[in-house]
Amino acid sequence: MSDELPTGPKESPPALRAGPREVWKKGGRLLSVLLAVNVLLIACTLISGGAFNKVAVYDTDVFALLTAMMLLAGLWILFYLLRTVRSPDSVPYRDSHAGPIWLRGGLVLFGICTLVMDVFKTGYYSSFFECQSAIKILHPLTQAVFVIVQTYFLWVSAKDCIHTHLDLTRCGLMFTITTNLAIWMAAVVDESVHQAHSYSDSNSSTSHTRLALDLERAGSTVGGDCSCNTAVCQIFQQGYFYLYPFNIEYSLFASTMLYVMWKNVGRLLASSTHGHSHTPSSVSLFRETFFAGPVLGLMLFVVGLAVLIIYEVQVSEERGRAQQALVIYYSFTIVCLGLMTLVSLSGSVIYRFDRRAMDHHKNPTRTLDVALLMGAALGQYAISYYSIVAVVVGTPRDLLAALNLAHALLMIAQQTFQNVFIIESLHRGPPGAEPHPTPPKEPCHGLTFTNLDALHTLPTCPPTPRLVGPNPAGPQEAVGSIVAPRSPWKRRCLKDIALFLLPCNVILWIMSAFGTRPHFSNTVEVDFYGYSLWAAIVNICLPFGIFYRMHAVSSLVEVYVLS
Amino acid sequence: MSDELPTGPKESPPALRAGPREVWKKGGRLLSVLLAVNVLLIACTLISGGAFNKVAVYDTDVFALLTAMMLLAGLWILFYLLRTVRSPDSVPYRDSHAGPIWLRGGLVLFGICTLVMDVFKTGYYSSFFECQSAIKILHPLTQAVFVIVQTYFLWVSAKDCIHTHLDLTRCGLMFTITTNLAIWMAAVVDESVHQAHSYSDSNSSTSHTRLALDLERAGSTVGGDCSCNTAVCQIFQQGYFYLYPFNIEYSLFASTMLYVMWKNVGRLLASSTHGHSHTPSSVSLFRETFFAGPVLGLMLFVVGLAVLIIYEVQVSEERGRAQQALVIYYSFTIVCLGLMTLVSLSGSVIYRFDRRAMDHHKNPTRTLDVALLMGAALGQYAISYYSIVAVVVGTPRDLLAALNLAHALLMIAQQTFQNVFIIESLHRGPPGAEPHPTPPKEPCHGLTFTNLDALHTLPTCPPTPRLVGPNPAGPQEAVGSIVAPRSPWKRRCLKDIALFLLPCNVILWIMSAFGTRPHFSNTVEVDFYGYSLWAAIVNICLPFGIFYRMHAVSSLVEVYVLS
């Protein structure tokens, strides 16, 4: 979604420019996108081939590819860091919207968990070192180094708008994004294979093992004395599968931050960072809420954790207990999703009375956020619609089917209304920026900068000193002077809503990411579509659904700060 | 890819505006996108469910859904046409880039073929009317009416920038797009099922019939005296499968034109249609070329048709003849793709010496063209990479494997270089618009209009008469006066290149669309991935590959006109 409104205000006057303006920015981007698409497709081919037992592509091939990609991307990152340290002039502007502190904080947190996972993986493969290919130990070690280098790089440079070696930087960034997406794909595939394995174990019917089982293959190639029998090895194996969700989120967070950097390559900004500040004052962190939202959200969070534990314990037992676990799980999620839907809806209603101006400034971070929220929701939408068709057409008339239908419908409603609320929140101007009865200030503001930009470059259009203020604070002061204070209850309500939705999304993320799979425990869809088709649908769509939750969390933090 | 440059020049001065400017355009778009996504997912669920034999969703369900959607979309179109006829003020601007004549011409052509297909389908289902559900005859009849109404609508209104009932119009357009995409999906799935059926017939091994066979089911439900045994019925059945490619292209062409209309809802344009005219003078249609391009292209086209006929005749015969047919097919495509790669590459080289300014104006049609070219290429890329992995890892060492590898590599190279050439061509300014040694005129041009826009709305910024020319032709005249004539050989070369690539893309489209499937005749990939996985890959990716060819043709026509 590209803004059609004048994007002038954030462009800088030419006097501040580091180098000549690019002739054709899209051409440079095209090259790097072509590189990324091709590398990603090669990775995708090998990873998907490696997931199937019948296909003669082995996991060592995938590990070798990923290791090579991480080494290359790591080298490029080091080169970038060296270059920007040596010539600070190459980064003349920094995008204040990019890489906010909570995103970087989340990245560090997930990065640390990924490092622990790498330790576990190294330990696991070291347990039977003599029977394994060396690449299986080299891979987690390389990944650990890559994660450290990349996290430092994103912490330092996430806001950069670099202006030298444009094409090289774009290609490097795109290659690093590709590396992260390839790691994500490999992790998702490995987890799906693991899930399929444990499902076929619990059902012990061989006809259902459609997806190739990596573990089985590993067991057969390892053979005899090389199998993972020691207690330490078992712990390592269990541990690294439980840490996969963090690795997955790390890769996705890193990809989004790298993408914003890629959009910012060669971008011209006004040096005065116009726009809302992203650092909330820690003193007033909870003072401006009614406390109802966060308290209710935390209660749901705790109940959700209890439900998760009950579910995990009961679902693998005999049929009656499993049914009970499913009923508890569905009841909880239905209540949770229902409340979230109502709360998001009331947030949208509040905005109907809110008279803050819409923020039309160009903001790659926000555009990406909106696209990801809408795109990632598709995954859960698809699963829900397949469930609805299975229940409605298959017409099973029992409690579980009814709960399943309600769950699917509420999931669609909740994601839709939450997306509408978040996207509308992200597009509101900073607090206190109510529009004046006279027309909005944007064009005037844009005018000043566009003039500066245009008049300097064009000898045929001499500058008009009256319009071109030498200091850009002028029009901002003018805007500031007409600001009216906003009614505080609206603001408090919006903050409460954000703080309620936040823990709810976290608990839904934890439930999906750490292995509740009602999709398979519940037999409605498996019977209707057959195991292989339903497993393909869930395994392709669910990773997007899980990513949606975590991305909604990071967006809700932003909504809370902006409200 | 959104332009970051000032998009001012095409915005109109406020005096020309029909209504008040929308507060938040993205909000209105969001609603219609949400509607479209949900409807599309429901259709996708039913259509994919209907394709599998085991799933209890039947083709009558799919037909009923499609018929309902077409009726609704048709009613909305009639409502739109009535409204715009009654109040011509609601369409104050027309986008000169939208719906060029060759796109509308192509739409009419494909629409006529779709009507013929509908006649055949009605005839086929009428042959055993008593054993069929009525919806199977109702569906092609409704489709015929829908095609007529929609083609008329797009012929008349493709350029409209409507300014009343914004949200309703957006939702209506999105719903119509969704209807077309659902028709496309249903046609693609039906064709894939048909292909799988004929493949399993020729191989007559039951283990390969993974995809549900609609026809078998039809045969079994029809039973006894209701089967399609008469000669007329057979002709109808054969005929409508051969006409599917036109129906598929019709739906996609209509979708792209509707999408551009959707982007243009509520758009403000200068009433003087700035930009290059799209109507080529028919006198000079071929005069400005060297004739080498079109002649060589037509020769390849004719040879390709001969190869196609040989292939179709020989491939279903015994093993030796089939092998020979594959060698002929691969040899021809390798030569064709190799030549196309070289020619595209030389086109890009010519642009390195071309000093025309890049056209940075906002142009939804072009943005969509670029996105579709890049996106549709992914389909063929994916097939090629899977082929490459199968040949390289599977290591069969015979002539066919070598030809297959060369074919896959050249396919990637050809699509990449052709995309680069087309996208660069679309972004060049109109012929003769060479940049002056002084800085580009864009900002000055943008300045004038931005000023007009901003100054009128802002009482705090009084208009400066010196900058605000009352007639927008002023700055354009200034641009015109500094234009230098371009060397004609470059122009001729570019036209030649476009006219060479055009028939080549047409013949490659014909080959894929009318049923050459070397992917399955050649056993390398089927043996490596197994039939079900390989069929899934090809059946999902190939429709995009076929669409790519037709879309490249329409873009090349534009390149030819612009050069």
Boltz contact constraints between the chains, C-beta under 6 A:
constraints:
  - contact:
      token1: [A, 1]
      token2: [B, 26]
      max_distance: 6.0
  - contact:
      token1: [A, 2]
      token2: [B, 2]
      max_distance: 6.0
  - contact:
      token1: [A, 6]
      token2: [B, 450]
      max_distance: 6.0
  - contact:
      token1: [A, 8]
      token2: [B, 6]
      max_distance: 6.0
  - contact:
      token1: [A, 24]
      token2: [B, 358]
      max_distance: 6.0
  - contact:
      token1: [A, 26]
      token2: [B, 1]
      max_distance: 6.0
  - contact:
      token1: [A, 34]
      token2: [B, 416]
      max_distance: 6.0
  - contact:
      token1: [A, 41]
      token2: [B, 381]
      max_distance: 6.0
  - contact:
      token1: [A, 41]
      token2: [B, 382]
      max_distance: 6.0
  - contact:
      token1: [A, 41]
      token2: [B, 385]
      max_distance: 6.0
  - contact:
      token1: [A, 42]
      token2: [B, 385]
      max_distance: 6.0
  - contact:
      token1: [A, 45]
      token2: [B, 385]
      max_distance: 6.0
  - contact:
      token1: [A, 45]
      token2: [B, 386]
      max_distance: 6.0
  - contact:
      token1: [A, 45]
      token2: [B, 389]
      max_distance: 6.0
  - contact:
      token1: [A, 54]
      token2: [B, 530]
      max_distance: 6.0
  - contact:
      token1: [A, 55]
      token2: [B, 529]
      max_distance: 6.0
  - contact:
      token1: [A, 56]
      token2: [B, 393]
      max_distance: 6.0
  - contact:
      token1: [A, 57]
      token2: [B, 393]
      max_distance: 6.0
  - contact:
      token1: [A, 358]
      token2: [B, 24]
      max_distance: 6.0
  - contact:
      token1: [A, 381]
      token2: [B, 41]
      max_distance: 6.0
  - contact:
      token1: [A, 382]
      token2: [B, 41]
      max_distance: 6.0
  - contact:
      token1: [A, 385]
      token2: [B, 41]
      max_distance: 6.0
  - contact:
      token1: [A, 385]
      token2: [B, 42]
      max_distance: 6.0
  - contact:
      token1: [A, 385]
      token2: [B, 45]
      max_distance: 6.0
  - contact:
      token1: [A, 386]
      token2: [B, 45]
      max_distance: 6.0
  - contact:
      token1: [A, 389]
      token2: [B, 45]
      max_distance: 6.0
  - contact:
      token1: [A, 393]
      token2: [B, 56]
      max_distance: 6.0
  - contact:
      token1: [A, 393]
      token2: [B, 57]
      max_distance: 6.0
  - contact:
      token1: [A, 416]
      token2: [B, 34]
      max_distance: 6.0
  - contact:
      token1: [A, 439]
      token2: [B, 457]
      max_distance: 6.0
  - contact:
      token1: [A, 443]
      token2: [B, 454]
      max_distance: 6.0
  - contact:
      token1: [A, 443]
      token2: [B, 457]
      max_distance: 6.0
  - contact:
      token1: [A, 444]
      token2: [B, 458]
      max_distance: 6.0
  - contact:
      token1: [A, 444]
      token2: [B, 461]
      max_distance: 6.0
  - contact:
      token1: [A, 447]
      token2: [B, 454]
      max_distance: 6.0
  - contact:
      token1: [A, 450]
      token2: [B, 450]
      max_distance: 6.0
  - contact:
      token1: [A, 454]
      token2: [B, 443]
      max_distance: 6.0
  - contact:
      token1: [A, 454]
      token2: [B, 447]
      max_distance: 6.0
  - contact:
      token1: [A, 457]
      token2: [B, 439]
      max_distance: 6.0
  - contact:
      token1: [A, 457]
      token2: [B, 443]
      max_distance: 6.0
  - contact:
      token1: [A, 458]
      token2: [B, 444]
      max_distance: 6.0
  - contact:
      token1: [A, 461]
      token2: [B, 444]
      max_distance: 6.0
  - contact:
      token1: [A, 529]
      token2: [B, 55]
      max_distance: 6.0
  - contact:
      token1: [A, 530]
      token2: [B, 54]
      max_distance: 6.0
